[in-house]
Amino acid sequence: MKRGLCGPDSGMIAPVLPVVGAIVLLLSPVATVAADEHPLLAIMANELKLSMEKLVGPDDAAPYFLQYWVTDEIEVNVGATLGAVTQDVVNHARLLDVDVRCGDYALDSTRQIRGGGWGGYEYGGWGGTSLPLNGDPLATRHALWLATDTRFKAAAKRLAQVKANLKIKVEEEDPSDDFSREEPSVHVGPWVTEEYDRAALAERVKRYSQRFRAEPLVFGSSVTLSGTVTNKLAVNSEGSRLQFGRALWRIGIMGSTIADDGMELWQYKSFDAATLEGLPGDDEVLAAVEQVITELLALRSAPLVEPYTGPAILRNRASAVFFHEIFGHRVEGHRQKDVEEGQTYAKKLGQPILPSFISVVDDPTQRTFGRYDLSGFYEFDDECVPAQPARVVEDGVLKTFLMSRSPTRGITRSNGHGRRQPGAQICARMGNLVVESGQQVPYAELRARLVEECKKQGKEFGLLFGDISGGFTFTGRYLPQAFKVIPILVYKVYADGRPDELVRGVDIVGTPLTCFANILCTGDDPDVFNGYCGAESGSIPVSGISPSILVAQIEVEKQQKAQDRPPILPAPIASGTP
């Protein structure tokens, strides 16, 4: 399957036997925080109790697990181009996800149907159910009732298909249970709100975007200021009861142009914060606007680079995206049991898979890194399991996978990584993927080692990847186990000491096992990449943290290039008149 970080519009990282009765576990809650419950939480709990007690199909099928999850989200988007507001929108939505499982923890309606397409799972989901924004009790109960009925009937039908599939297919490679037993979580946090002045936001983006009026060779530009204030409510039949939320704000700066040979070029800079006040001030944003313009104009005249294999440095943020795409998706738990996945690391627990000086942890409990707020932070995953660090690799050795409540070989419990976009099905996903190194050198020395490696290999130059916009990777068996990462700033670093040369027109390609074997050492300069990642369970916020890395060999291929010439007439802003 294709996985990937999104493109510039998102600011990055830009493309599933009938039983009688029900099992209800009443275990001790893991955490409790005193706060005022939203009235909707009680409605959800009452409807869930009624459904678990009364919901039985014609063949005596009943759910053994039921979860209601509500996502209340207010989105603010203000944008401007050339000093004029082009977008000023506020949207409020309240979406319900209903998860119903028929069968039992060992075998239930979610098990993969081999040969069933899309891996045989229900990826893509049903789509969320809209709930009334004013919390009307009767209208809310009606929506819960109808959605539960629909999901239950589908789950009962699918369980029969699962059992039939087991009878006609060969023995499963991974016969792990379908659902892990977890302690219920009880946490009622405050309802998150944030004040903002839309007129003031509009003035900010107008002011920032005004600078592009003086650049007629920048054909497209925009500055956006967007925010989401999200509150989540959840109850399930095991006793979990959650209320929590957070906000995310972003300033995005985008510029684009077309080179004389028709290649479309763009640059994107962004700032992310957990509060509106946490975003940078005018000076820092305007400096980023200048940087976008400078880099764009330099790229227009930069030479094309031919396909190449040889040593390279990926700067810190670029390295973070690199590890996300190439490594992170391959250690998501559900990919280890899906028979249509490549299962690159499925049977490598306890074995070295990275250089001995590299460790990798995914820690969604980490709110900040230095002065940066992390987009991949969350308190609970979408299966009511508390977020927790997962030390995936220690000193190069694979220790575990990113786990939802879908067990796999030798790992029977979740580590709080079951995530989804509202309306999609849950699967294991990354949060804050952190690359740690025990073999660090100052960046200047890392660059010197790149030059040494070029001389050792008889290469005229090495490549320096200053920034990466995103990429994608294929993890299914039906396609090559390959990846493509899309750089937006690439330099030739000459072995003979000539000044670095900006180049354009290449993408990084390769296969994961070969690529990681080529890491020689890292810098001591970890940095943060915030973005959104798209996969089977939708688009979710993520972060990556990594130092710069030196690799002995990397491969680049020619980038796709448009054939249209630049605009024939000069841009209106070239005249200097309104």
Residue pairs with C-beta under 8 A, 6 or more apart in sequence:
1 119
1 341
1 474
1 475
1 476
1 535
1 536
2 15
2 472
2 473
2 474
3 325
3 329
3 472
3 473
3 474
3 475
3 533
3 534
3 535
4 14
4 15
4 325
4 470
4 471
4 472
4 473
4 533
4 534
4 535
5 12
5 13
5 14
5 321
5 324
5 325
5 470
5 471
5 472
5 531
5 532
5 533
5 534
5 542
6 12
6 13
6 14
6 15
6 470
6 531
6 532
6 533
6 534
6 539
7 14
7 15
7 469
7 470
8 14
8 252
8 254
8 266
8 268
8 469
9 252
9 254
10 531
10 532
10 539
11 250
11 252
11 268
11 270
11 272
11 530
11 531
11 532
12 270
12 321
12 469
12 470
12 529
12 530
12 531
12 532
13 321
13 324
13 470
13 529
13 530
13 531
13 532
13 533
13 542
13 544
14 469
14 470
15 472
15 534
16 110
16 112
16 118
16 119
16 120
16 121
16 122
16 123
16 124
16 425
16 427
16 536
17 103
17 107
17 159
17 163
18 57
18 59
18 60
18 61
18 62
18 102
18 156
18 159
19 60
19 61
19 62
19 64
19 102
19 103
19 104
20 56
20 60
20 62
21 62
22 52
22 62
22 63
22 64
22 237
23 64
23 65
23 104
23 105
24 52
24 237
24 238
24 239
25 181
25 184
25 238
25 239
26 184
26 239
27 183
27 184
27 238
27 239
28 183
29 183
29 184
29 185
29 186
29 187
29 239
29 241
30 183
30 184
30 185
30 186
30 386
31 185
31 186
31 187
31 386
32 186
32 187
32 188
33 187
33 188
33 189
34 188
35 188
35 189
35 190
35 243
36 188
36 190
36 191
37 188
37 243
38 191
38 231
38 233
38 243
39 135
39 137
40 70
40 131
40 135
40 140
40 233
41 188
41 233
41 235
41 241
41 243
43 137
43 140
43 141
43 144
44 68
44 70
44 144
44 233
44 234
44 235
45 235
45 241
47 68
47 141
47 144
47 145
47 148
48 66
48 67
48 68
48 235
48 236
48 237
51 63
51 66
51 145
51 148
51 152
52 63
52 66
52 237
55 62
55 63
55 148
55 152
56 62
57 152
57 153
57 156
59 156
61 102
61 156
61 159
62 102
63 100
63 101
63 102
63 152
63 155
63 237
64 101
64 102
64 103
64 104
64 105
64 108
64 237
65 99
65 100
65 101
65 108
65 179
65 236
65 237
65 238
66 98
66 99
66 100
66 101
66 148
66 236
66 237
67 97
67 98
67 99
67 234
67 235
67 236
67 237
67 240
67 383
67 384
68 96
68 97
68 98
68 144
68 234
68 235
68 236
69 96
69 97
69 98
69 99
69 232
69 233
69 234
69 382
69 422
70 94
70 95
70 96
70 97
70 131
70 232
70 233
70 234
71 93
71 94
71 95
71 97
71 128
71 230
71 231
71 232
71 422
72 92
72 93
72 94
72 230
72 231
72 232
72 233
72 245
73 92
73 93
73 94
73 95
73 228
73 229
73 230
73 231
73 422
74 90
74 91
74 92
74 228
74 229
75 89
75 90
75 91
75 92
75 93
75 226
75 227
75 228
76 89
76 90
76 196
76 198
76 201
76 225
76 226
76 227
76 228
77 87
77 88
77 89
77 90
77 91
77 224
77 225
77 226
78 85
78 87
78 88
78 89
78 198
78 201
78 202
78 204
78 205
78 224
78 225
78 226
79 85
79 86
79 87
79 88
79 205
79 222
79 223
79 224
79 225
80 86
80 87
80 202
80 205
80 206
80 208
80 209
80 222
80 223
80 224
81 209
81 212
81 221
81 222
81 223
82 209
82 210
82 212
82 213
82 221
82 573
83 206
83 207
83 209
83 210
83 213
84 206
84 209
85 202
85 205
85 206
86 222
87 224
88 198
88 202
90 198
92 133
93 130
94 130
94 131
94 132
94 133
95 128
95 129
95 130
95 131
95 422
95 423
96 128
96 129
96 130
96 131
96 143
96 144
96 147
97 125
97 128
97 129
97 382
97 420
97 422
97 423
98 129
98 144
98 147
98 148
98 151
99 151
99 236
99 426
100 109
100 148
100 151
100 152
100 154
100 155
101 108
101 109
101 110
101 155
101 178
101 179
102 108
102 109
102 152
102 155
102 156
102 158
102 159
103 109
103 159
103 162
103 178
105 177
105 178
105 179
105 180
105 181
106 177
106 178
107 162
107 163
107 177
107 178
108 159
108 162
108 178
108 179
109 155
109 156
109 158
109 159
109 162
110 121
110 122
110 158
110 178
110 179
110 406
111 162
111 178
112 119
112 120
112 121
112 337
112 338
112 339
113 120
113 158
113 161
113 162
113 165
114 120
114 165
114 169
114 339
115 165
115 169
116 165
118 124
118 536
119 338
119 340
119 341
119 476
119 536
120 165
120 338
120 340
121 334
121 338
121 425
121 427
121 536
122 158
122 425
123 424
123 425
123 427
123 536
123 537
124 424
124 425
124 536
125 420
125 423
125 424
125 425
125 537
125 538
126 150
126 151
126 154
126 423
127 423
128 422
128 423
129 143
129 146
129 147
130 143
131 139
131 140
131 143
132 139
132 140
132 143
166 172
172 339
173 337
173 339
174 336
174 337
174 346
174 408
174 409
176 337
176 406
176 407
176 408
176 409
176 412
177 407
177 412
178 406
178 407
179 405
179 406
179 407
180 405
180 406
180 407
180 412
180 413
180 414
182 238
182 383
182 384
182 385
182 405
182 413
182 414
184 236
184 238
184 239
184 240
184 241
184 384
185 240
185 241
185 242
185 380
185 384
185 385
185 386
186 239
186 240
186 241
186 242
187 241
187 242
187 243
187 244
187 379
187 380
188 241
188 242
188 243
189 243
189 244
189 245
189 379
190 245
191 231
191 243
191 245
192 229
192 230
192 231
192 245
192 246
192 247
193 229
194 227
194 229
194 247
194 275
194 276
196 227
196 276
201 225
204 225
204 282
205 223
205 224
205 225
207 282
208 223
208 251
208 253
208 282
208 285
208 286
208 289
209 221
209 222
209 223
209 289
211 286
211 289
211 290
211 293
212 218
212 221
212 255
212 289
212 293
213 573
214 573
215 221
215 255
215 293
215 297
215 573
216 570
216 571
216 573
216 574
217 257
217 296
217 297
217 300
217 571
218 255
218 256
218 257
218 293
218 296
218 297
219 256
219 257
219 258
219 566
219 567
219 571
220 254
220 255
220 256
220 257
220 266
221 254
221 255
221 256
222 252
222 253
222 254
223 251
223 252
223 253
223 254
223 289
224 250
224 251
224 252
224 254
225 249
225 250
225 251
225 252
225 279
226 249
226 250
226 252
227 247
227 248
227 249
227 250
227 276
228 247
228 248
229 245
229 247
230 245
230 246
230 247
230 248
231 243
231 244
231 245
232 242
232 243
232 244
232 245
232 380
233 242
233 243
234 240
234 241
234 242
234 380
234 384
235 241
235 242
236 384
238 384
240 384
242 380
242 384
244 379
244 380
246 274
246 377
246 378
246 379
247 274
247 275
247 276
248 272
248 273
248 274
248 375
248 541
249 272
249 273
249 274
249 275
249 276
249 278
249 279
250 270
250 271
250 272
250 273
251 270
251 271
251 279
251 280
251 285
252 268
252 269
252 270
253 268
253 269
253 270
253 285
253 288
253 289
253 292
254 266
254 267
254 268
254 292
255 266
255 267
255 268
255 292
255 293
255 296
256 264
256 265
256 266
256 267
256 296
257 264
257 265
257 266
257 296
257 297
257 299
257 300
257 566
258 264
258 265
258 562
258 564
258 565
258 566
258 567
259 265
259 299
259 300
259 301
259 504
259 566
260 300
260 565
260 566
261 304
261 561
262 561
262 562
262 563
262 564
262 565
262 566
263 304
263 504
263 505
263 559
263 561
263 562
264 561
264 562
265 296
265 299
265 300
265 504
266 296
266 488
267 291
267 292
267 295
267 296
267 299
267 488
268 292
268 469
268 488
269 288
269 289
269 291
269 292
270 530
271 279
271 280
271 284
271 285
271 288
272 372
272 373
272 375
272 530
273 279
273 373
274 367
274 373
274 377
278 373
295 489
298 502
299 502
299 504
302 501
302 502
302 503
302 504
303 501
303 503
303 504
304 503
304 504
304 505
304 558
305 463
305 490
305 492
305 503
305 504
305 505
305 506
305 556
306 558
307 506
307 555
307 556
307 557
307 558
308 463
308 506
308 555
308 556
309 553
309 554
309 555
309 556
310 454
310 457
310 459
310 461
310 462
310 463
310 553
310 554
311 450
311 453
311 454
311 457
311 459
311 462
311 463
311 550
311 551
311 552
311 553
311 554
312 450
312 462
312 463
312 464
312 465
312 550
312 551
312 553
312 554
313 446
313 447
313 450
313 462
313 463
313 464
313 465
313 493
313 548
313 549
313 550
313 551
314 322
314 465
314 468
314 548
314 549
314 551
315 464
315 465
315 466
315 467
315 527
315 548
316 523
316 525
316 526
316 527
316 546
316 547
316 548
317 467
317 468
317 527
317 528
317 529
317 544
317 546
318 465
318 466
318 467
318 468
318 487
319 435
319 522
319 546
319 547
319 548
319 549
320 433
320 435
320 527
320 528
320 529
320 544
320 545
320 546
321 468
321 470
321 471
321 485
321 529
321 531
321 544
322 468
322 471
322 485
322 508
322 546
322 549
323 360
323 433
323 435
323 544
323 546
324 430
324 433
324 529
324 533
324 542
324 544
325 470
325 471
325 472
325 473
325 483
325 485
326 473
326 483
326 485
326 510
326 512
326 515
326 516
327 354
327 360
327 512
327 516
328 362
328 402
328 430
328 433
328 544
329 335
329 430
329 473
329 475
329 535
330 342
330 344
330 345
330 473
330 475
330 512
331 345
331 392
331 398
331 401
331 402
332 401
332 402
332 417
332 427
332 428
332 429
332 430
333 401
333 402
333 403
333 404
333 406
333 408
333 411
333 417
333 428
334 404
334 406
334 408
334 427
334 428
335 341
335 342
335 343
335 346
335 428
335 475
336 343
336 345
336 346
336 401
336 408
336 409
337 346
337 406
337 408
337 409
340 476
340 477
340 478
341 475
341 476
341 477
342 474
342 475
342 476
342 477
342 481
344 475
344 481
344 512
344 513
345 353
345 398
345 401
346 408
346 409
347 409
348 398
349 398
349 399
349 400
349 409
349 410
350 397
350 398
350 399
351 397
351 398
352 396
352 397
352 398
353 393
353 396
353 397
353 398
353 516
354 360
354 393
354 396
354 516
354 519
355 396
355 439
355 516
355 517
355 519
356 395
356 396
356 438
357 395
357 396
357 437
357 438
357 439
357 521
357 522
358 393
358 395
358 396
358 435
358 436
358 437
358 438
358 519
358 522
359 391
359 393
359 394
359 395
359 396
359 435
359 436
359 437
359 438
360 391
360 392
360 393
360 433
360 434
360 435
360 436
361 389
361 390
361 391
361 392
361 433
361 434
361 436
362 389
362 390
362 392
362 402
362 417
362 430
362 431
362 432
362 433
362 434
363 389
363 390
363 431
363 432
363 434
364 376
364 377
364 378
364 381
364 387
364 388
364 389
364 416
364 417
364 431
364 432
365 377
365 387
365 388
365 389
366 374
366 377
366 389
366 432
366 434
367 373
367 374
367 377
368 374
369 526
369 528
369 543
369 545
370 528
372 528
372 530
374 432
374 528
374 530
374 543
375 530
375 531
375 532
375 541
375 542
375 543
376 430
376 431
376 432
376 433
376 530
376 541
376 542
376 543
377 387
377 431
377 432
377 543
378 387
378 419
378 431
379 386
379 387
380 386
380 387
380 416
381 387
381 404
381 414
381 416
381 417
381 418
381 419
382 418
382 419
382 420
382 426
383 404
383 405
383 414
383 418
383 426
385 405
385 414
385 415
385 416
385 418
386 416
387 416
387 431
388 415
388 416
390 400
390 401
390 402
390 403
390 415
390 416
390 417
391 399
391 400
392 398
392 399
392 400
392 401
392 402
393 399
395 438
400 411
400 415
401 408
401 411
401 428
402 415
402 417
402 428
402 429
402 430
403 411
403 413
403 414
403 415
403 417
403 418
403 428
404 414
404 417
404 418
404 419
404 426
404 427
404 428
405 414
405 418
406 418
406 427
406 428
407 413
417 428
417 429
417 430
417 431
418 426
418 427
418 428
418 429
419 426
419 427
419 428
419 429
419 431
419 537
419 540
420 426
420 427
420 429
420 537
420 538
420 540
421 537
421 538
421 539
421 540
422 538
423 538
424 536
424 537
424 538
425 536
425 537
426 537
427 535
427 536
427 537
429 533
429 535
429 537
429 540
429 542
430 533
430 542
431 542
431 543
432 542
432 543
432 544
432 545
433 542
433 543
433 544
433 545
434 544
434 545
434 546
435 522
435 526
435 544
435 545
435 546
435 547
437 521
437 522
437 547
439 521
439 522
440 521
440 522
440 523
440 524
440 547
441 449
441 521
441 522
441 523
441 524
442 523
442 524
443 523
443 524
443 525
443 548
446 521
446 522
446 523
446 548
446 550
447 464
447 493
449 520
449 521
449 550
450 462
450 464
450 493
450 550
451 462
451 493
451 495
451 497
453 459
453 462
453 520
453 550
453 552
454 460
454 461
454 462
454 493
454 495
455 495
457 552
459 495
460 494
460 495
460 496
461 492
461 493
461 494
461 495
462 492
462 493
462 495
463 490
463 491
463 492
463 493
463 554
463 556
464 490
464 491
464 492
464 493
464 500
465 487
465 489
465 490
465 508
466 487
466 489
466 490
466 491
467 487
467 488
467 489
468 485
468 486
468 487
468 488
468 508
469 486
469 487
469 488
470 485
470 486
470 531
471 483
471 484
471 485
471 486
471 508
472 483
472 484
473 482
473 483
473 484
473 512
474 480
474 481
474 482
474 483
475 481
480 511
481 511
481 512
482 509
482 510
482 511
483 508
483 509
483 510
483 511
483 512
483 515
484 507
484 508
484 509
485 507
485 508
485 509
486 507
486 508
486 559
487 506
487 507
487 508
489 502
490 502
490 503
490 504
490 506
490 556
491 500
491 501
491 502
491 503
492 500
492 501
492 503
493 500
494 500
494 501
504 559
505 558
505 559
505 561
506 556
506 557
506 558
506 559
507 556
507 557
507 558
507 559
508 554
508 555
508 556
509 555
509 556
509 557
510 554
510 555
515 551
515 554
518 551
518 552
518 553
518 554
519 549
519 550
519 551
519 552
520 550
520 551
520 552
521 549
521 550
522 547
522 548
522 549
522 550
523 547
523 548
523 549
524 547
525 547
525 548
526 545
526 546
526 547
527 545
527 546
527 547
528 543
528 544
528 545
529 543
529 544
529 545
530 541
530 542
530 543
531 541
531 542
531 543
531 544
532 539
532 540
532 541
532 542
533 539
533 540
533 542
